[in-house]
Amino acid sequence: MAGADKIDPAKMSGSQKAAVFLIAMGEDYASKIFSTMNETQMSSIALEMARIEEITPAMLEVVSKDFVVKFEGDLKMLIEGESFLRQVVTKSLPGEKAHLILEDLAKKRRAKPFIWSKDVNLNILSGYIVGEHPQTIAMILAHMPPEIASAILMEVPDEKKGDIAIRIAKLGQISEDVVRDVDEALKRELSGAVGPGGKVGGIEVLVNIINGVDKATEDIIMGHVEEGDQEMADDIRKRMFVFEDMVGVDDKAMREILKKVEGQQLIYALKTATEEMKKKIFSNLSQRAGEMLKDDLDAMGPVRLAEVEEAQQAIVRAAKELEADGTITLGGKGKDDVLV
């Protein structure tokens, strides 16, 4: 049997990490987790558990930190309250280290109000939010990630969409305590996690949300805004970035955008694109890729308008994500071309 002293904490395999984690959590917890595994997974982890004679502090530290990263990251774990995370860290690390990790994690999570919304079923989340007062809905959507806010706004009854949009645009600085109370209340209702921060609303927030909704919702919102405040509507339209605006994007930026676009999305998106837009796309593809795309377009049959709009919005979202991380710079409607 191989001893723990032969295991390099920095080079532990996934099965070894899982084995260390389950041993540290105890028999009852390990039994529950084993019941969710298939035979291959169970066999692999059980074998590693049998090989481990001792768990060193270094091994525990690696596993615990890995868990914390994944808890915060893309695994989209929904856990009822913070007790589970606290249990894992406190069982796996010495008192002072556990305290520092939990304190650091709490600070990071407090700075991101409603970030947990990415991990919640949108239908369930929408059901809890759309029945609230329009001002409360506006405040919540203004503090959510734009893609989540867009999806929820599409679920709001049509007669309320415009009113909520204007409230978002006019939303000023919100007290952190108010944001915290609403965030915590909604989190409890949904058994989610993460704490709040503070953020202003305003036209830029609304524009980011509108950029992610479908065309029907956009038309309803903009129609309502135009009736009540034409100047605001003009400002919103100037700031909005839509699919056809990518004609003015620098070629280098366009190539970065195309790297993130799935082939089927591009085919659908070009179905209603202008000739200028098509020329822009093809000029930034390799000759072979361009020829294949043209063949696919020629062979494509009827497509629902909703599918075309969704594909175009997906490409715009990809462009906005690249802009957000500093890879490219975009311009909005009415602005001069912007180079990277």
C-alpha positions as CSV (number, residue, x, y, z in Angstrom):
1,M,0.0,0.0,0.0
2,A,1.4,3.4,-1.0
3,G,1.8,5.8,1.9
4,A,0.7,9.4,1.9
5,D,4.4,10.5,2.1
6,K,4.7,9.3,-1.5
7,I,1.9,11.6,-2.7
8,D,3.0,15.0,-4.0
9,P,0.1,17.4,-3.0
10,A,0.8,19.5,-6.0
11,K,0.5,16.5,-8.4
12,M,-2.6,14.8,-7.0
13,S,-5.0,13.4,-9.6
14,G,-8.7,14.2,-9.5
15,S,-9.4,10.8,-8.0
16,Q,-6.8,11.4,-5.3
17,K,-8.3,14.8,-4.4
18,A,-11.8,13.3,-4.3
19,A,-10.5,10.6,-2.0
20,V,-8.8,13.0,0.4
21,F,-11.9,15.2,0.4
22,L,-14.3,12.4,1.2
23,I,-12.0,11.0,4.0
24,A,-11.8,14.4,5.5
25,M,-15.6,14.9,5.4
26,G,-16.3,11.6,7.2
27,E,-18.1,8.3,6.6
28,D,-21.7,9.6,6.6
29,Y,-20.9,12.3,4.0
30,A,-18.8,9.9,1.9
31,S,-21.6,7.4,1.8
32,K,-24.1,9.9,0.5
33,I,-21.7,11.0,-2.2
34,F,-20.9,7.4,-3.3
35,S,-24.6,6.8,-3.7
36,T,-24.6,9.5,-6.5
37,M,-21.6,8.0,-8.4
38,N,-21.5,5.5,-11.2
39,E,-19.6,2.2,-10.8
40,T,-16.5,3.5,-12.6
41,Q,-16.2,6.7,-10.5
42,M,-16.9,4.8,-7.3
43,S,-14.2,2.2,-8.0
44,S,-11.6,4.8,-9.0
45,I,-12.1,6.9,-5.8
46,A,-12.5,3.9,-3.5
47,L,-9.1,2.5,-4.8
48,E,-7.4,5.8,-3.9
49,M,-9.0,6.0,-0.5
50,A,-7.7,2.5,0.2
51,R,-4.2,3.5,-0.8
52,I,-4.1,6.6,1.5
53,E,-2.7,5.8,4.9
54,E,-2.4,9.4,6.1
55,I,-3.6,12.8,5.0
56,T,-1.0,15.5,5.5
57,P,-1.9,19.2,6.1
58,A,-0.4,20.0,2.7
59,M,-2.8,17.6,1.0
60,L,-5.7,19.0,2.9
61,E,-4.7,22.6,1.9
62,V,-4.6,21.7,-1.8
63,V,-7.9,20.0,-1.8
64,S,-9.6,22.7,0.2
65,K,-8.4,25.5,-1.9
66,D,-9.4,23.6,-5.0
67,F,-12.9,23.2,-3.6
68,V,-13.2,26.9,-2.8
69,V,-12.1,27.8,-6.4
70,K,-14.7,25.5,-7.8
71,F,-17.4,26.6,-5.4
72,E,-16.8,30.2,-6.7
73,G,-16.3,29.2,-10.3
74,D,-18.0,27.5,-13.2
75,L,-19.4,24.3,-11.5
76,K,-22.5,26.3,-10.7
77,M,-23.1,24.6,-7.4
78,L,-26.3,25.6,-5.6
79,I,-25.9,24.9,-1.9
80,E,-28.4,25.7,0.9
81,G,-26.7,28.4,2.9
82,E,-23.0,28.7,3.8
83,S,-22.9,25.8,6.3
84,F,-21.7,23.3,3.8
85,L,-18.7,25.4,2.6
86,R,-17.8,26.3,6.2
87,Q,-17.9,22.6,7.2
88,V,-15.6,21.6,4.4
89,V,-13.0,24.3,5.0
90,T,-13.0,24.0,8.8
91,K,-12.7,20.2,8.7
92,S,-9.9,20.3,6.1
93,L,-7.7,23.1,7.4
94,P,-6.1,24.2,10.7
95,G,-8.2,26.9,12.5
96,E,-6.3,30.0,11.5
97,K,-6.0,29.0,7.8
98,A,-9.7,28.0,7.7
99,H,-10.7,31.4,9.2
100,L,-8.6,33.4,6.7
101,I,-10.0,31.5,3.7
102,L,-13.6,31.9,4.8
103,E,-13.0,35.5,5.6
104,D,-11.5,36.1,2.2
105,L,-14.3,34.3,0.4
106,A,-16.9,36.2,2.3
107,K,-15.3,39.5,1.2
108,K,-15.3,38.4,-2.4
109,R,-18.8,37.3,-2.3
110,R,-20.1,40.5,-0.6
111,A,-18.7,42.5,-3.5
112,K,-21.0,40.8,-6.0
113,P,-24.7,41.3,-5.4
114,F,-27.0,38.8,-7.0
115,I,-24.1,37.0,-8.7
116,W,-25.6,33.8,-7.4
117,S,-28.5,34.4,-10.0
118,K,-26.3,32.7,-12.6
119,D,-26.7,29.4,-10.8
120,V,-30.5,29.5,-10.5
121,N,-33.1,28.1,-12.9
122,L,-34.3,31.1,-14.8
123,N,-37.9,30.1,-14.7
124,I,-37.9,29.8,-11.0
125,L,-35.9,33.0,-10.5
126,S,-38.3,34.9,-12.8
127,G,-41.3,33.5,-11.0
128,Y,-40.1,35.1,-7.7
129,I,-39.1,38.4,-9.3
130,V,-41.8,39.4,-11.8
131,G,-44.5,39.7,-9.1
132,E,-42.6,42.3,-7.2
133,H,-43.2,46.0,-7.3
134,P,-41.8,47.6,-10.5
135,Q,-39.3,49.6,-8.5
136,T,-38.1,46.5,-6.7
137,I,-37.8,44.7,-10.0
138,A,-35.8,47.6,-11.5
139,M,-33.4,47.6,-8.6
140,I,-32.8,43.8,-8.7
141,L,-32.3,43.8,-12.5
142,A,-29.9,46.7,-12.3
143,H,-27.7,44.8,-10.0
144,M,-27.8,41.4,-11.7
145,P,-25.4,40.3,-14.5
146,P,-26.8,41.8,-17.7
147,E,-27.5,38.4,-19.4
148,I,-29.6,37.3,-16.4
149,A,-31.4,40.6,-16.2
150,S,-32.2,40.4,-19.9
151,A,-33.7,36.9,-19.6
152,I,-35.9,38.0,-16.7
153,L,-37.0,41.2,-18.3
154,M,-38.3,39.1,-21.2
155,E,-40.5,37.2,-18.8
156,V,-42.0,40.4,-17.3
157,P,-45.6,41.0,-18.7
158,D,-45.4,43.3,-21.7
159,E,-47.4,46.0,-20.1
160,K,-44.8,46.4,-17.3
161,K,-41.6,46.1,-19.4
162,G,-41.4,49.8,-20.4
163,D,-42.1,51.1,-17.0
164,I,-39.5,48.9,-15.4
165,A,-37.0,49.9,-18.1
166,I,-37.5,53.6,-17.4
167,R,-37.1,52.9,-13.7
168,I,-33.8,51.2,-14.3
169,A,-32.6,54.2,-16.4
170,K,-33.5,56.6,-13.7
171,L,-32.3,54.5,-10.8
172,G,-29.8,56.4,-8.7
173,Q,-27.4,55.3,-6.0
174,I,-29.0,52.6,-3.9
175,S,-28.1,52.2,-0.2
176,E,-25.9,49.1,0.3
177,D,-28.2,48.1,3.2
178,V,-31.2,48.1,0.9
179,V,-29.4,46.0,-1.7
180,R,-28.2,43.7,1.0
181,D,-31.7,43.2,2.4
182,V,-33.3,42.4,-1.0
183,D,-30.4,40.2,-2.0
184,E,-30.5,38.2,1.2
185,A,-34.3,37.9,1.1
186,L,-34.4,36.6,-2.4
187,K,-31.4,34.4,-1.7
188,R,-33.3,32.8,1.2
189,E,-36.3,32.3,-0.9
190,L,-34.3,30.4,-3.5
191,S,-31.9,28.7,-1.0
192,G,-29.0,30.3,-2.9
193,A,-25.7,31.9,-1.8
194,V,-23.5,35.0,-2.0
195,G,-23.8,38.4,-0.4
196,P,-24.4,41.9,-1.8
197,G,-22.6,45.1,-2.7
198,G,-23.7,48.5,-4.1
199,K,-24.2,49.8,-7.5
200,V,-26.0,52.6,-9.4
201,G,-28.6,52.0,-12.1
202,G,-28.8,54.4,-15.1
203,I,-29.1,54.4,-18.8
204,E,-25.8,52.4,-19.3
205,V,-27.2,49.6,-17.2
206,L,-30.5,49.6,-19.1
207,V,-28.6,49.5,-22.4
208,N,-26.7,46.4,-21.4
209,I,-29.9,44.7,-20.4
210,I,-31.7,45.7,-23.6
211,N,-28.8,44.4,-25.7
212,G,-29.6,41.0,-24.4
213,V,-33.4,40.8,-24.8
214,D,-35.3,39.6,-27.8
215,K,-36.5,42.1,-30.5
216,A,-40.1,42.0,-29.3
217,T,-39.1,43.0,-25.8
218,E,-36.8,45.7,-27.2
219,D,-39.6,47.2,-29.2
220,I,-42.0,47.2,-26.3
221,I,-39.4,48.9,-24.0
222,M,-38.3,51.5,-26.6
223,G,-41.9,52.3,-27.5
224,H,-42.7,53.0,-23.9
225,V,-39.6,55.0,-23.4
226,E,-40.2,57.1,-26.5
227,E,-43.7,57.9,-25.4
228,G,-42.5,59.2,-22.0
229,D,-39.1,60.6,-22.8
230,Q,-37.9,61.0,-26.3
231,E,-34.5,62.4,-25.2
232,M,-33.9,59.3,-23.1
233,A,-34.9,57.1,-26.0
234,D,-32.5,58.8,-28.3
235,D,-29.7,58.5,-25.7
236,I,-30.4,54.8,-25.3
237,R,-30.4,54.1,-29.1
238,K,-27.1,56.0,-29.4
239,R,-25.5,53.8,-26.8
240,M,-26.9,50.5,-28.0
241,F,-24.7,48.1,-29.8
242,V,-26.5,45.7,-32.2
243,F,-25.5,43.2,-34.8
244,E,-25.3,45.5,-37.7
245,D,-23.1,47.9,-35.7
246,M,-20.3,45.4,-36.1
247,V,-19.7,46.7,-39.6
248,G,-17.8,49.5,-38.0
249,V,-15.7,47.3,-35.8
250,D,-11.9,47.1,-36.5
251,D,-10.9,44.0,-38.5
252,K,-8.7,42.7,-35.8
253,A,-11.5,43.0,-33.3
254,M,-13.9,41.3,-35.7
255,R,-11.5,38.3,-36.0
256,E,-11.5,38.0,-32.2
257,I,-15.3,38.0,-32.2
258,L,-15.5,35.4,-34.9
259,K,-13.3,33.1,-32.9
260,K,-16.0,32.9,-30.2
261,V,-18.9,32.3,-32.6
262,E,-20.2,28.9,-33.3
263,G,-20.6,28.0,-37.0
264,Q,-24.4,27.5,-36.8
265,Q,-24.9,30.8,-35.1
266,L,-23.0,32.6,-37.8
267,I,-25.0,31.0,-40.6
268,Y,-28.3,31.9,-38.9
269,A,-27.1,35.4,-38.1
270,L,-26.2,36.2,-41.7
271,K,-29.7,35.1,-43.0
272,T,-31.0,38.7,-42.7
273,A,-27.7,40.6,-42.6
274,T,-27.0,43.4,-45.0
275,E,-24.6,42.9,-47.9
276,E,-22.2,45.3,-46.1
277,M,-22.3,43.1,-43.0
278,K,-21.8,39.9,-44.9
279,K,-18.8,41.5,-46.7
280,K,-17.4,42.4,-43.3
281,I,-17.7,38.9,-42.0
282,F,-16.3,37.2,-45.1
283,S,-13.4,39.5,-45.3
284,N,-12.3,38.4,-41.9
285,L,-12.6,34.6,-42.5
286,S,-10.0,32.5,-44.3
287,Q,-10.8,31.7,-47.9
288,R,-11.8,28.1,-47.1
289,A,-14.0,29.1,-44.1
290,G,-15.6,31.7,-46.2
291,E,-16.4,29.3,-49.0
292,M,-17.9,26.8,-46.6
293,L,-20.0,29.5,-45.0
294,K,-21.4,30.6,-48.4
295,D,-22.2,26.9,-49.2
296,D,-24.1,26.5,-45.9
297,L,-26.0,29.8,-46.5
298,D,-27.0,28.7,-50.0
299,A,-28.1,25.3,-48.7
300,M,-30.1,26.7,-45.7
301,G,-33.8,26.5,-45.9
302,P,-36.4,28.6,-44.2
303,V,-35.5,29.8,-40.7
304,R,-37.6,31.3,-38.0
305,L,-37.0,35.0,-37.4
306,A,-36.6,34.4,-33.7
307,E,-33.7,32.0,-34.4
308,V,-32.0,34.5,-36.5
309,E,-32.4,37.2,-33.9
310,E,-31.1,34.9,-31.2
311,A,-28.0,34.0,-33.2
312,Q,-27.3,37.7,-33.8
313,Q,-27.8,38.5,-30.1
314,A,-25.4,35.7,-29.2
315,I,-22.7,37.2,-31.5
316,V,-23.3,40.6,-29.9
317,R,-23.0,39.1,-26.5
318,A,-19.7,37.5,-27.5
319,A,-18.5,40.9,-28.7
320,K,-19.5,42.6,-25.4
321,E,-17.8,39.9,-23.4
322,L,-14.5,40.5,-25.3
323,E,-14.9,44.2,-24.7
324,A,-15.6,43.7,-21.0
325,D,-12.4,41.7,-20.5
326,G,-10.3,44.3,-22.5
327,T,-9.6,42.1,-25.5
328,I,-11.4,44.5,-28.0
329,T,-13.1,47.9,-28.0
330,L,-16.5,48.5,-29.5
331,G,-18.4,51.6,-30.6
332,G,-22.1,52.1,-30.3
333,K,-24.6,53.5,-32.8
334,G,-23.7,56.9,-34.1
335,K,-20.1,56.7,-32.9
336,D,-17.0,56.8,-35.0
337,D,-15.2,53.5,-35.8
338,V,-13.1,52.5,-32.8
339,L,-9.8,50.7,-33.3
340,V,-8.3,48.1,-30.9
